[in-house]
Amino acid sequence: MEKKQRIIIGISGATGIQYGIRALELLRDLEVETHVVISKAAEMVRNYETDYRHDELIALADKVYPLNDVGAAISSGSFKTLGMLIAPCSVKTLSEIATGVTSSLLSRAADVVLKERRKLVLMVRETPLHLGHLRAMTAVTEMGGIIMPPVPAFYLQPSSIDDMVTHTVARSLDLFGFDIDIPRWDEGYKATLKK
């Protein structure tokens, strides 16, 4: 029997929890096994930015781990996954990963992904950026992580925020090898754009 692909989804306390929620929805449609860790600040953001209840959010995942459970399966390199997407990724989480500080399961799981040379994609959500933020991004990149701020593609002429969120999340999941049906730039698509 073929095992399902596994991915870790981290949701930290930056604005944009919709990115993490949409990632879980898209991965569920692909029948990918999701292992999720959510920060306390992310739960506050969920209340501010969405109508989702806590139980509705965790129902999107196959397995949810408490933030302080540093002995969870996703804290071990022997637990095989494709890697980890943190959507959104706060500067605090970015900084912990950049320095190797693992004060919670969220940063510990990311640290394990890096040490095992798996994919780590951080949808860093902060602006403007000061030098410390940029240095942390450089450090994570030098360790093999991918910094992918959630920047919308306006050439698609999105008609809703959901269009922008879905496209950005699908592009982040491209980095793990998932192929989600979204509008993509090519000569045929370019020809359909308004002049």
The 8 nearest C-alpha neighbors of each residue, nearest first, counted from 0:
[[1, 2, 3, 4, 30, 32, 5, 31],
 [2, 0, 3, 4, 5, 31, 30, 32],
 [3, 1, 0, 4, 5, 32, 31, 79],
 [4, 2, 31, 32, 5, 1, 30, 0],
 [3, 5, 31, 32, 2, 6, 80, 81],
 [6, 4, 32, 80, 33, 31, 81, 3],
 [5, 7, 33, 80, 81, 82, 83, 34],
 [6, 8, 83, 34, 35, 33, 82, 84],
 [9, 7, 35, 84, 83, 85, 34, 6],
 [8, 10, 85, 36, 35, 37, 84, 105],
 [9, 11, 37, 86, 85, 87, 19, 41],
 [12, 10, 41, 38, 88, 89, 87, 13],
 [11, 13, 41, 40, 89, 38, 44, 14],
 [14, 12, 89, 11, 87, 124, 88, 15],
 [13, 15, 16, 44, 12, 124, 87, 48],
 [14, 16, 17, 87, 18, 13, 124, 86],
 [15, 17, 18, 19, 87, 14, 45, 20],
 [16, 18, 20, 15, 19, 21, 164, 49],
 [19, 17, 21, 16, 20, 86, 15, 22],
 [20, 18, 86, 22, 16, 21, 17, 10],
 [19, 21, 17, 23, 22, 18, 24, 16],
 [20, 22, 24, 18, 23, 19, 17, 25],
 [23, 21, 19, 25, 20, 24, 168, 26],
 [22, 24, 26, 20, 21, 25, 59, 27],
 [23, 25, 21, 27, 22, 26, 20, 28],
 [26, 24, 28, 22, 27, 23, 21, 29],
 [27, 25, 29, 23, 28, 31, 24, 22],
 [26, 28, 30, 24, 29, 25, 31, 23],
 [27, 29, 25, 26, 30, 24, 31, 23],
 [30, 28, 26, 27, 31, 25, 177, 179],
 [31, 29, 27, 28, 26, 32, 3, 4],
 [30, 32, 26, 4, 29, 27, 5, 3],
 [31, 33, 5, 4, 61, 3, 6, 30],
 [34, 32, 61, 6, 60, 7, 5, 31],
 [35, 33, 7, 62, 63, 8, 61, 6],
 [34, 36, 63, 8, 7, 9, 62, 33],
 [35, 37, 9, 64, 63, 105, 66, 10],
 [38, 36, 10, 9, 11, 41, 66, 35],
 [37, 39, 11, 41, 40, 66, 12, 10],
 [40, 38, 42, 41, 37, 43, 12, 66],
 [39, 41, 12, 43, 42, 38, 44, 11],
 [42, 12, 40, 44, 11, 38, 43, 39],
 [41, 43, 45, 39, 40, 44, 46, 38],
 [44, 42, 40, 46, 41, 45, 47, 39],
 [43, 45, 41, 47, 46, 42, 48, 40],
 [46, 44, 42, 43, 48, 49, 47, 41],
 [45, 47, 43, 44, 48, 49, 42, 50],
 [48, 46, 44, 45, 49, 43, 50, 42],
 [49, 47, 45, 46, 44, 50, 16, 15],
 [50, 48, 51, 45, 46, 47, 17, 44],
 [49, 51, 52, 46, 48, 45, 47, 55],
 [52, 50, 49, 55, 56, 53, 45, 46],
 [51, 53, 55, 54, 56, 50, 46, 45],
 [54, 52, 56, 55, 57, 51, 42, 45],
 [53, 55, 57, 56, 52, 58, 51, 59],
 [56, 54, 58, 52, 53, 57, 51, 59],
 [57, 55, 53, 58, 54, 59, 51, 52],
 [56, 58, 59, 54, 60, 55, 53, 63],
 [57, 59, 55, 56, 60, 54, 61, 53],
 [58, 60, 57, 56, 23, 24, 55, 61],
 [61, 59, 33, 58, 62, 57, 35, 34],
 [60, 62, 33, 32, 34, 63, 59, 58],
 [61, 63, 34, 60, 35, 33, 64, 57],
 [64, 62, 35, 36, 34, 60, 57, 65],
 [63, 65, 36, 35, 66, 62, 68, 71],
 [64, 66, 68, 67, 36, 63, 37, 104],
 [67, 65, 104, 68, 103, 38, 36, 64],
 [66, 68, 103, 65, 69, 104, 102, 64],
 [69, 67, 70, 65, 71, 66, 104, 64],
 [68, 70, 104, 71, 67, 74, 103, 107],
 [69, 71, 68, 74, 72, 75, 73, 104],
 [72, 70, 74, 73, 68, 69, 64, 75],
 [71, 73, 74, 75, 78, 70, 77, 76],
 [74, 72, 75, 71, 108, 78, 76, 7],
 [73, 75, 108, 72, 71, 107, 70, 69],
 [76, 74, 77, 73, 78, 72, 111, 71],
 [75, 77, 78, 111, 115, 74, 79, 112],
 [76, 78, 75, 79, 72, 73, 74, 115],
 [79, 77, 76, 75, 72, 73, 80, 74],
 [80, 78, 77, 76, 81, 5, 82, 73],
 [79, 81, 5, 82, 6, 78, 4, 7],
 [82, 80, 6, 5, 117, 118, 175, 79],
 [83, 81, 118, 117, 80, 6, 119, 112],
 [82, 84, 7, 119, 8, 6, 118, 120],
 [85, 83, 120, 8, 119, 121, 86, 9],
 [84, 86, 9, 121, 88, 87, 10, 8],
 [87, 85, 19, 122, 10, 88, 18, 84],
 [86, 88, 122, 85, 10, 15, 11, 13],
 [89, 87, 123, 122, 86, 85, 11, 121],
 [90, 88, 13, 92, 91, 12, 11, 124],
 [89, 91, 93, 92, 94, 88, 125, 123],
 [92, 90, 94, 89, 93, 95, 88, 96],
 [91, 93, 95, 89, 94, 90, 96, 88],
 [94, 92, 90, 96, 91, 95, 97, 89],
 [95, 93, 97, 91, 96, 92, 135, 90],
 [94, 96, 100, 92, 98, 97, 93, 99],
 [95, 97, 99, 93, 94, 98, 106, 110],
 [96, 98, 94, 139, 135, 95, 138, 99],
 [99, 97, 95, 100, 96, 94, 135, 138],
 [98, 100, 96, 97, 95, 101, 110, 106],
 [101, 99, 95, 98, 102, 96, 106, 107],
 [100, 102, 107, 106, 103, 99, 95, 104],
 [101, 103, 100, 106, 104, 107, 95, 105],
 [104, 102, 105, 67, 101, 106, 66, 107],
 [103, 105, 107, 69, 66, 106, 108, 67],
 [106, 104, 103, 108, 107, 36, 9, 109],
 [105, 107, 101, 109, 108, 104, 103, 96],
 [106, 108, 101, 104, 110, 109, 105, 74],
 [109, 107, 74, 111, 110, 105, 106, 73],
 [110, 108, 112, 106, 111, 107, 113, 105],
 [109, 111, 107, 113, 108, 112, 106, 96],
 [112, 110, 108, 114, 113, 109, 76, 115],
 [111, 113, 109, 117, 115, 110, 114, 82],
 [114, 112, 116, 110, 111, 115, 117, 109],
 [113, 115, 111, 116, 112, 110, 117, 76],
 [114, 116, 112, 113, 117, 111, 76, 110],
 [117, 115, 113, 114, 112, 118, 143, 111],
 [116, 118, 82, 112, 115, 113, 81, 119],
 [119, 117, 82, 83, 120, 144, 81, 112],
 [118, 120, 144, 83, 82, 84, 145, 112],
 [121, 119, 145, 84, 146, 144, 85, 83],
 [120, 122, 85, 146, 123, 147, 88, 84],
 [121, 123, 148, 147, 87, 86, 88, 149],
 [124, 122, 88, 148, 121, 89, 87, 125],
 [123, 125, 88, 89, 87, 13, 148, 122],
 [126, 124, 123, 127, 128, 90, 89, 13],
 [127, 125, 128, 124, 129, 123, 132, 148],
 [126, 128, 125, 129, 132, 124, 130, 133],
 [127, 129, 126, 132, 133, 130, 125, 131],
 [130, 128, 132, 131, 133, 127, 126, 134],
 [129, 131, 133, 132, 134, 128, 135, 136],
 [132, 130, 134, 133, 129, 135, 128, 136],
 [133, 131, 135, 130, 134, 129, 128, 136],
 [132, 134, 130, 136, 135, 131, 137, 129],
 [133, 135, 137, 131, 136, 132, 130, 138],
 [134, 136, 138, 132, 97, 137, 133, 94],
 [137, 135, 133, 139, 134, 138, 140, 132],
 [136, 138, 134, 140, 135, 139, 141, 133],
 [137, 139, 135, 141, 140, 136, 97, 134],
 [140, 138, 142, 97, 136, 144, 141, 137],
 [139, 141, 144, 137, 143, 142, 138, 145],
 [140, 142, 138, 143, 139, 137, 144, 136],
 [143, 141, 139, 140, 144, 138, 113, 97],
 [144, 142, 140, 141, 139, 145, 113, 116],
 [145, 143, 140, 119, 139, 142, 120, 118],
 [144, 146, 120, 140, 119, 147, 121, 143],
 [145, 147, 121, 120, 148, 122, 144, 136],
 [148, 146, 122, 121, 145, 149, 123, 120],
 [147, 149, 122, 123, 150, 124, 146, 121],
 [150, 148, 122, 167, 147, 151, 124, 123],
 [149, 151, 148, 152, 167, 147, 163, 164],
 [152, 150, 163, 153, 167, 149, 164, 166],
 [153, 151, 154, 155, 150, 163, 167, 166],
 [152, 154, 155, 156, 151, 157, 163, 150],
 [153, 155, 156, 152, 157, 192, 184, 189],
 [156, 154, 153, 157, 152, 182, 192, 183],
 [155, 157, 153, 154, 158, 152, 192, 159],
 [158, 156, 155, 162, 159, 163, 153, 160],
 [157, 159, 156, 162, 160, 163, 161, 155],
 [160, 158, 162, 161, 157, 163, 164, 156],
 [159, 161, 163, 162, 164, 158, 157, 165],
 [160, 162, 164, 159, 163, 165, 158, 166],
 [163, 161, 159, 165, 160, 164, 157, 166],
 [164, 162, 160, 166, 161, 165, 151, 167],
 [165, 163, 161, 167, 166, 162, 168, 160],
 [166, 164, 168, 162, 167, 163, 161, 169],
 [165, 167, 169, 163, 168, 164, 162, 170],
 [166, 168, 170, 164, 169, 165, 149, 163],
 [169, 167, 171, 165, 170, 166, 22, 164],
 [168, 170, 172, 166, 171, 167, 165, 179],
 [169, 171, 173, 167, 168, 172, 166, 174],
 [172, 170, 168, 173, 169, 174, 167, 147],
 [171, 173, 169, 174, 175, 170, 177, 168],
 [174, 172, 170, 176, 177, 175, 171, 178],
 [173, 175, 172, 176, 171, 170, 177, 120],
 [176, 174, 172, 173, 177, 81, 118, 171],
 [175, 177, 173, 174, 178, 172, 81, 179],
 [178, 176, 173, 172, 175, 179, 174, 169],
 [179, 177, 173, 176, 180, 172, 169, 181],
 [178, 180, 181, 169, 177, 173, 25, 172],
 [179, 181, 178, 182, 169, 183, 166, 177],
 [182, 180, 179, 183, 166, 169, 165, 178],
 [183, 181, 184, 180, 155, 188, 166, 185],
 [184, 182, 181, 185, 188, 155, 180, 166],
 [183, 185, 188, 189, 182, 186, 187, 155],
 [186, 184, 188, 187, 189, 183, 190, 182],
 [185, 187, 189, 188, 190, 184, 191, 183],
 [188, 186, 190, 189, 185, 191, 184, 192],
 [187, 189, 185, 191, 190, 186, 184, 192],
 [188, 190, 186, 191, 187, 192, 185, 184],
 [189, 191, 187, 188, 192, 186, 193, 185],
 [192, 190, 188, 189, 193, 187, 194, 186],
 [193, 191, 189, 190, 194, 188, 154, 155],
 [192, 194, 191, 190, 189, 156, 154, 155],
 [193, 192, 191, 190, 189, 154, 156, 188]]
